[in-house]
């Protein structure tokens, strides 16, 4: 029986179709797709042994060894895992690296054992990944980017959430985009970041938006980097600047990096250990910018941190570190400043864009 394939990658994105990745865990961990779950045909060790056999004895012997390793109870367990996923999400699709033997075997075993016919991705992970990468080419973007800028603490991320035509780079990168921006959960792998970004672009285009509003992140968000042509494209986009008084910026920064961040650490580590881990992390963040702060200022800010005088060290960092850096960056931008104002004014301007 000829089992079905699909290459309608766009519809998979738009419908958030669940995916079963039958590659080995080591492959999945290096990069996969949103909505994918790793239910491998072979585990890492089995894949390694089959690879060695392939190099030493050729394809036929490698295939034979693969069937020997994944047989009996092991085979039954793998089929049971796929079946359980399909019972939850019968609209799932499956894939291996190139859409070849591993996904075909998985697809066949599922059909033989359960009678369920599940399509596999034609060309597998590689074909879908290449398709997503094409959507990161600036020439494929159907909307005009508009960059939302402003000094640290003006609440750009908060304002962004009120817009339907946004692309939230910080959410996709799982990072707040500053020296203190790491969350308790790690950033996605570079491949996962690119895949999720392309995923967002496809949905944005399908919604028919004529403008794409992004926060002013520059080339990178934490340790995740935009492709160079895309970063340059955004760097030349029109700029809208959000303004807010220093006192309000201090409170916004306090809410996010003190109140909110402490709560995140406590949720992961418990109340007492969470505060200890949070303080250690803040220490490390301040240490990373020591050269730019200078020895004396670095020491003073750390003393304010450890004495709990958080608004004081936040104000000093905003005035003496972030604001001068922002002023320098604004002077060297290629963007055209098209509007600036307070939160209400900026939101009205961005919502009124055609």
N, C-alpha and C positions, 0 to 999 in steps of 0.2 A: 504494500500500500504506500502510495506517495503521500508523505506528510507535508502539511502546508508550511510555507515561509511567508514572511512579510518584510517589506522594506519601507513601509509607510512611517518613517521616523517622526515626521511632523505630527501625525495624529497621535502617536505614542506620547509625545510631549504634551500636546493640547489636552488630551484626555487623562493625563497622569496614569497611564496604563502600568500596572505592576509588572515587574520583570524578575525572572529567576535567572541568576547568574550561576552557571554550572562550572565556572572556572575554579581553580584552586584558591584557597583563602589568600595566599600570598599575592596572587594576581588581583583579586578583588580589593585588597587593602591598598594597593598602589594606585587604584583608580577605577571607579565604576560610575553608574548613572543614578540620578535621583530615582526613587521608587524601586530600586533594585535590592533584592535580598540574596545573600550568598548561600546557595544550597549545592555544594560541589559534587560533581561526578567522582572526582578523585581528590583526596586530601593532599597536602603539600608533599608528604613523604612518598605517596603513591605516584604523584606526578613526577617527582625527582627520579624515582627508579625507572619509570617508563621512558623518561628523557635519556637516561644513561643507556638503556637498552636500545633505544632508537639510534643513538650515535654509534654504538658498538656493533649492533646486529641488524639494523634496518627496520623499516616500517612494519613488516609482517610480524616479526618477533615482538616488537613493541606493543602492537595491538593485542597479540596473544597474551602478553604479560598483563596488560591492562585488564583484560577480561578475567584473568586469574586472580588479580588483586581485588577486583570489585565483583565478587561473586558471593553466593550463599547469603549469610546473614548481613554482610556488608551491603550487598546489592539491595536486599530487602529494606534495610534502614534508609538507604538513599532514596528509594522509590517512595517509602512512607513519608519522608520529609517533603518531597515534591507534592505528593498527594494531599498532605495536610495544608500546604500553601494553596493548592488549587481549590480545596474545599472552601477556604476563606476568600480567595480571589480567583474565581474561575476564568476571569478575563485576562489572566497573566500571559506573558510571552516569555520565552527562554532564549538564552544565548550562551555561546562559548566565545573563544577569541576570534575565530574567523568564520563561525557558522558552519564548522565542519563536523568532524567525527564525534566530538564530545556532546555537542548539542543534538546531533542526529540520534546518537545512542540513547541519550536521556529522553528525547521525544518519543522514540520507539518503545522504550521500556514502560513509559507512562501509558502509552496507548495499549500495549499488550496486557499490562497489569490491571488497569482501571477502565479502559475503554475511552478515556478522555483524550481528545485531540487538541493539542496545544501548539500553536504556531511557534516557529523559531525565527530569530532575526536573520535575514539573508545577509551574509557577509559578517555576521556576528558583531562582537564588540568593536572590532576595527572599523567596520563600515559605518556604524552608528557614531562612533567617536569622530571619524573624519567628517561626517555630515555636520555634527555639532561645531567642529572647528571652523567650518565654512561660515557659520553664523557669527563668528567673532571677527570676520573681515569687515572693516568699516563700510566698504562698498555695498554690503548686503543689508545694512541698517535702513529701515524704511522711515524712521522718524529722526527729527533733528535734536541733537543733544543740547541741553541747557544745564549749566553747572551751578549748583547752589553752594555759594561760599559764605565765609564769615569767620570771625575770630573763634577760637576755642571757647566752648561754653555758651554759644549763642542758641543752641538747641536746634541745630540743622537737622539732626536725625529725627527729632520729635516732629518737626514741621513736615519732613518728608513723608511721614506716615499718613498724613492727611491727603496725599495726592495719589490718584489712581494711576497716573502715567509715570510713576517713579521706577527706578531700578535701584534697589537698596544694596549697594556694594558691601556695606559693613555686615549686613545680615548674611549675604552669600559667602563672605570670607570669614564669618564668625569672629569678628574683631572690631573694636571701636575705632580703629584707625589712628591711634595716638600712641605715644610712648607708654601710656598706662592702659592700653586698650585690650589686653588679653582677657578672655573669659576663662572660667574654670574648665570648660571643655575645649579640646584642641581645635585648631584651624583645620579645614579640610585639606587633603593632599592637593598639590598644584593641579593635578589632572581633574580631581573632583571639583575644584574651584572653577576651572574652565568649563567643565561640563554643565555645572549649575548656572553659570553666567550665560552660556549659550541657551540653556533651557529658558531662562528668564527673558532673553531677547526674543525668542520664538513666540512666547506667550504675549509679550508686549506688542509685537508686530501684528499678531492675530487679533488683538483687541482694537486695532485701527488707530492707535494714538499717533498724533502728528508730531508730538514732542516727547522727548525722554529726559526726565529730570533726574540728575545724579548729584550726590554730594561731592564736594571738591576733595578728592582723595589723592590726586596725583598719580604717580606710577604704581603705587602699591598700597595694599591694605594689610597692615601687619607684615607677615612674611609671604603674602600671596601677591603676585605681580600680574598686572594686566598685560596682554600681548602688546608689544611696542607700537604697532600701527594703531591699535585701538586707543592706547593711552595718548598718543599724539593727536588723534582725532578729537578726543575729549578736551585736550589741552587748548585747542583752538576754538572751542565752543563758546557761545555767549555766556556771560557770567552775571548771576544775580547774587547780591550780597545781603545777607541777613544781619541786621544790627540789633544790639541789645546792650543796655547799661551794664557796667562792670558788676554792680551789686547783684543783678539778676544772673549774670554769667557765673558768679561764685556759687549761687544757690543751685543752679542747674548742674554744675560740676560736682558739688557736694552730694546732691541727690543720686547722681549716677555712680561716681567713683568712691563714695564713702558709704552712704546708706544702702544703695542697690548692690554694690560690689560686696560689701560685708555680708549681706543677706545671701548672696550667691555662694560665697565660701562657707557660710554656716549651714546652708542646705546640703552641701556636699560633705563637709567634715564634722558637723556638729557645732554647737554654739562656741565652746571655748577654743577647740582646736581650729575652728573656722576663722576666728578672729586672729589667732596666731599665724595661720597660713596667709591670711589677707595682709597682715602687717609685713610678713616676710616678703611677700610679692611686691608691695608698695616700696619697701626698702630697695629691692632689686631694680625697680623701675627708676627710682631716683639715682641709684648708683650708675645706671646706664647712661644718664645724661650729665654725669659729673663733670666731664671736660668742658661742656658747654656752659654749665652753671658756674664753674670756678670753685676752687676748694672751699673758700669761706662760705659762700652762698649755699653750696651743697651741704655743708655741716649745719648751717642754721635751719635749712628746710627740714633736714632729718630730725633735728631737735624738736621742731614744731610738730612734725608727724608723731613722734614718740610721746610727746606730751599731750596729744589729743587736740591740739589747736589747729584743727583741720582747715577751717575757713581762712586762717592766716596764711598757711603755706600754700593753699590753693590760690589766694589772691597774689601772692608773690610770684608763683609760677606763671600765672596768667599775665601779669604786668611785665615781669622781668625776663621771661623766657619765651612764652608762646606769642605774645603780641609783637615783639620785635621780629621774630621769625616770620610771622604772618605778613607784616609790613614789607619785609624783603621779598617774600614770595609774590605778593600782589604787584610789586614794582616790576617783576620779571615775567609776568604772565603774558601770554599771547592772546588771551581771551579779551573780548570786548565787553566792558561793563555796560549792561543795558538797563539795570534797575538796582536800587538799593533802598532798604526801608526796614521798619520793624516787622515783627512776625505777622501781624494782621495784614499789613500792606504787601509783604512779599507773597503771602499765601494767596491773596486776591489776584496779584499779578500773574502768578504761575497758573492758577486755575482759569484765568481768562485767556491764556495762550490758545490760539486756534488749533 
